[in-house]
Amino acid sequence: MGSEFPPASLSRRDLLRMIGVAGGSALMYQAMTNLGFAAESTYRRPPPLQGSGKGSVLILGAGLAGLVAAYELGKAGYKVQVLEYNARAGGRNWTLRGGDTYTELGGHTQTCQFDKGLYFNPGPWRIPYHHTGVLDYCHQFGVPLEPFVQVNHNAYMHNPEAFGGKPQRLRELQADWHGGIAELLAKASGKGALDDLVSKEDREILLESLRQFGGLDSQFRYVAGRDSSEHRGYAKEPGGGPDGKPTFSNPVGISDVLKSGLWKQLGMSALYEYQTTLLQPIGGMDAIGKAFVREIGPQIIRYNSKVTGIAQSDGGVTVTYEDTGKPGTALQAKADWCVCTIPLSILSQIPIQVSAEKAAAISAVPYMSSAKVGLQFKRRFWEEDDRIYGGVSTSDTPIGMIGYPSHGVGTKKGVLLGAYAFFTEAYEFTSLDPATRIAKALEYGSQIHPQYKKEYENGMAVAWHRVPSTLGCFGWWTDQAREQHYANLCSLDGRIVLAGEHASYLPAWQEGAILSSLAAIDQLHRKAVAGGAA
C-alpha cells in the first residue's frame, strides 16, 4: 500500500471505538458528527432582536457565522462591518469551479480545470433535513435546493483484504447480513431459546417479520431463491420474452460477512444524519454564502483583510489588520462591539484582549484534520457502467469513501469526490503535495473503479490543515475541555463575543455555525440595549 499510509486494517470505524474509549463520549461525538453520525439542530426561527440596535459592530470573518451576524444585526439597526481574510465570503462554505485558483500553506498553487458547470465542494457538501437553520435561510433567500443522495444501495463497499479485493454492492452485503441474522434468530426461536422473551402469539409474528426482514424462504432459511434475490438482487435480472426468466443470485454466508469486516460500515445507512432526505444547493454549496452577501450588501465586507490584533476598552473595540495584498501595513477598524468568528486554530495565534479564562478556552481546542480530492472524468462511468446514481461507496483504504454527484445525472462528464479522509489518513494526505494526493486517490479508487485511469482528466485536492484561513477542519472538543472551557468560550467578554461551529454542539456542520452566531448576537444585543459592557 505504500509507506505514506497506515495499514488499512485499522478502519475509521475501529478508530471511532478507540477514540470513545480513550477520550470519552464527547470526543466520540465529535468524530461521529464529522462523519455524519450524529448531531441534531435545535434551531427555530428566532424573533427579531427586541429593541432598536444602536451603535456599530465589527464582525471578524465572513463564514456562515459571520454572515448570519451581519444579516441579523444589520436588520436590527446596527452599523455593521465585516473583515474577511479571503477574497470571497463563505469560509468553509466553499465551492471550486473551473478557473478558480487556490494556494495552500506551503505555497502549492492549484488552478481548477473543471469543465463549465462542474464543481467540487471541499467543505460542507450536504444538508440533513433536520438542520433547519441552514434550510430556513435558504428558504428566506430563495436558494434553490435539490436532493442529495447519501445512501445508494447499488454503491460499493470495499476492503482490499476481503472477497479477493473485489468491491461488493451495499445491497448484497446488507441483504446477506440481515438474512443471516434473521435465519439465526428464527432457528433460535424454533428451538425455544426465545420463549422467555416473547409470548407464543408474539413468536409467530416475530417469525413472519424475520422472514420478511431477512428474505427467508418458507422454511426460514436464507438461501438462493426468489425471497433472497428480491433483497440482494438477481444474477440475471427479470426480462421480457422467452429469455426473460431471472436467475437467482447466490448469497454470501454470514461468516464471510463477519470476516470481511464490512459489516462495520453497514450501520451507516441507518444513522440519523444519513437518513433521507438530505439536500444541497443547486450549483454548489457556496450559493448559501453568496445569498447572504446579496442580502447584506457586498460593501459591508472588506476582503483580503488579515487580523493581527484585537483590543477592547470600556468604550469599544479596535482591531488591527493588514491588506494581504500589501503585507506589513497596519490598518485599524473600530466599533462599539465585536463578533469574532475566526477559527480557534487561527485566533489562538492572534493577540486578543480578553479575560484569562476566555484566552485559555481559545487555546484549548485543537482542530480535526480532513482532506478531500475532487476528480473530473471524461464520462460518468459510475452511471453508465455501474448503475450508481449518487450516494457513497466506502473503502477501508486511505481514501475513506467515494462520493458520486447527485446532480447532472445522464450528462457526459462529472466530478467525483475521490477521497474524503479523516484521522491518520488525513494527516498523511496533508503531508503530500496536491498532485501526489490526487495520484493516491486515483490509485486507491482504481481498486473499486478500474475505469479511473482511462477516464481521468483533472483534479483538485484540499487538505484542511493547509488551508491558510482555518488550519484545520473543525474544533475537536473533549468532555474535559467542554466542561472546563466551553462556557467561557461562548460568553460575552466585555465587548467581544465569539461564534462559529467551534462554539456549538454541532461541530463541523454549517448548522452549528448558524446556531452559535444567533446565540452570540443575542448576548451582544441584550448587553447593548441594557447600556453597554459589564
C-alpha positions, 0 to 999 in steps of 0.5 A: 500500500505504500509507506505514506499510509497506515495499514488499512486494517485499522478502519475509521470505524475501529478508530471511532471505538478507540477514540470513545474509549480513550477520550470519552463520549464527547470526543466520540461525538465529535468524530461521529458528527464529522462523519455524519453520525450524529448531531441534531439542530435545535434551531427555530426561527428566532424573533427579531432582536427586541429593541432598536440596535444602536451603535456599530459592530465589527464582525471578524470573518465572513463564514456562515457565522459571520454572515448570519451576524451581519444579516441579523444585526444589520436588520436590527439597526446596527452599523455593521462591518465585516473583515474577511481574510479571503477574497470571497465570503463563505469560509468553509462554505466553499465551492471550486469551479473551473478557473478558480485558483487556490494556494495552500500553506506551503505555497502549492498553487492549484488552478481548477480545470473543471469543465463549465458547470462542474464543481467540487465542494471541499467543505460542507457538501450536504444538508440533513433535513433536520438542520433547519437553520441552514434550510430556513435561510435558504428558504428566506433567500430563495436558494434553490435546493435539490436532493442529495443522495447519501445512501445508494444501495447499488454503491460499493463497499470495499476492503482490499483484504476481503472477497479477493479485493473485489468491491461488493454492492451495499445491497448484497452485503446488507441483504446477506447480513440481515438474512443471516441474522434473521435465519439465526434468530428464527432457528433460535426461536424454533428451538425455544431459546426465545420463549422467555422473551416473547409470548407464543402469539408474539413468536409467530409474528416475530417469525413472519417479520424475520422472514420478511426482514431477512428474505427467508424462504418458507422454511426460514432459511436464507438461501438462493431463491426468489425471497433472497434475490428480491433483497440482494438482487438477481444474477440475471435480472427479470426480462421480457420474452422467452429469455426473460426468466431471472436467475437467482443470485447466490448469497454470501454466508454470514461468516464471510460477512463477519470476516470481511469486516464490512459489516462495520460500515453497514450501520451507516445507512441507518444513522440519523444524519444519513437518513433521507432526505438530505439536500444541497444547493443547486450549483454548489454549496457556496450559493448559501454564502453568496445569498447572504452577501446579496442580502447584506450588501457586498460593501459591508465586507472588506476582503483580503483583510488579515487580523493581527490584533484585537483590543477592547476598552470600556468604550469599544473595540479596535482591531488591527489588520493588514491588506494581504495584498500589501503585507506589513501595513497596519490598518485599524477598524473600530466599533462599539462591539465585536463578533469574532468568528475566526477559527480557534486554530487561527485566533489562538495565534492572534493577540486578543484582549480578553479575560484569562479564562476566555484566552485559555478556552481559545487555546484549548481546542485543537482542530480535526484534520480532513482532506478531500480530492475532487476528480473530473472524468471524461464520462460518468462511468459510475452511471453508465457502467455501474448503475450508481446514481449518487450516494457513497461507496466506502473503502477501508483504504486511505481514501475513506469513501467515494462520493458520486454527484447527485446532480447532472445525472445522464450528462457526459462528464462529472466530478467525483469526490475521490477521497474524503479522509479523516484521522491518520489518513488525513494527516498523511494526505496533508503531508503530500503535495496536491498532485501526489494526493490526487495520484493516491486517490486515483490509485486507491479508487482504481481498486473499486473503479478500474475505469479511473485511469482511462477516464481521468482528466483533472483534479483538485485536492484540499487538505484542511490543515493547509488551508491558510484561513482555518488550519484545520477542519473543525474544533475537536472538543473533549468532555474535559475541555467542554466542561472546563472551557466551553462556557467561557468560550461562548460568553460575552467578554466585555465587548467581544463575543465569539461564534462559529461551529467551534462554539456549538454542539454541532461541530463541523456542520454549517448548522452549528455555525448558524446556531452559535452566531444567533446565540452570540448576537443575542448576548451582544444585543441584550448587553447593548440595549441594557447600556453597554459592557459589564 
